[in-house]
Amino acid sequence: MGRDLVALVLTVVELLRQLMERQAIRRVEQGDLSDGQVEQIGETLMHLEDRMTELCDQHGLQLDDLNLDLGPLGSLLPRS
């Protein structure tokens, strides 16, 4: 049961990470950010992705394990 809870929490965190990444990409494409902000966001997103990989490793999970099948709606997490 503990592993399932960890997987659920990491699924939510990964979903939020991917949403933040998409929002950052939109803002970069719109030219809303300075070069410094773009660099800082890029570094932050890389660190978040690295940390997610570390957490999955610690709990014996793969990022693919976090993707829930929603039946006819497809999968919860889009492929990044």
HUURBEL-V50689 format. One record per residue. N is the residue number from 1. RES is the residue in one letter. SS is DSSP state (A for helix, B for strand, O for the rest). Layout:
# HUURBEL-V50689
n | res | ss
N | RES | SS
N | RES | SS
This chain:
# HUURBEL-V50689
n | res | ss
1 | M | O
2 | G | A
3 | R | A
4 | D | A
5 | L | A
6 | V | A
7 | A | A
8 | L | A
9 | V | A
10 | L | A
11 | T | A
12 | V | A
13 | V | A
14 | E | A
15 | L | A
16 | L | A
17 | R | A
18 | Q | A
19 | L | A
20 | M | A
21 | E | A
22 | R | A
23 | Q | A
24 | A | A
25 | I | A
26 | R | A
27 | R | A
28 | V | A
29 | E | A
30 | Q | A
31 | G | O
32 | D | O
33 | L | O
34 | S | O
35 | D | A
36 | G | A
37 | Q | A
38 | V | A
39 | E | A
40 | Q | A
41 | I | A
42 | G | A
43 | E | A
44 | T | A
45 | L | A
46 | M | A
47 | H | A
48 | L | A
49 | E | A
50 | D | A
51 | R | A
52 | M | A
53 | T | A
54 | E | A
55 | L | A
56 | C | A
57 | D | A
58 | Q | A
59 | H | O
60 | G | O
61 | L | O
62 | Q | O
63 | L | A
64 | D | A
65 | D | A
66 | L | A
67 | N | O
68 | L | O
69 | D | B
70 | L | O
71 | G | A
72 | P | A
73 | L | A
74 | G | O
75 | S | B
76 | L | O
77 | L | O
78 | P | O
79 | R | O
80 | S | O
